[in-house]
Amino acid sequence: MAFASADFRAQAAKCERASQTPGVSVRQADMLMAIARSWKTLANQTDRLAEVMHDETEGAY
């Protein structure tokens, strides 16, 4: 698969760290945390897609 959930989780962690950087405004921090949540959602969806693809390959629908 071209996308790895670990990569998405790493991006989420970067956004979370950036949100805690000194000098980042509350508004910026909120937006960074929202982006982090989106990266986590993509990671979870990617994991689920891999499970579905595996199940379908195995013939278990």
WORA-V60636 format. One record per helix or strand of 2 or more residues. SS is the DSSP state (alpha for helix, beta for strand). FROM is the first residue (numbers start at 1). LEN is the number of residues. If there is no record, write none. Layout:
[[SS:FROM:LEN] [SS:FROM:LEN]]
//
This chain:
[[alpha:5:15] [alpha:26:33]]
//
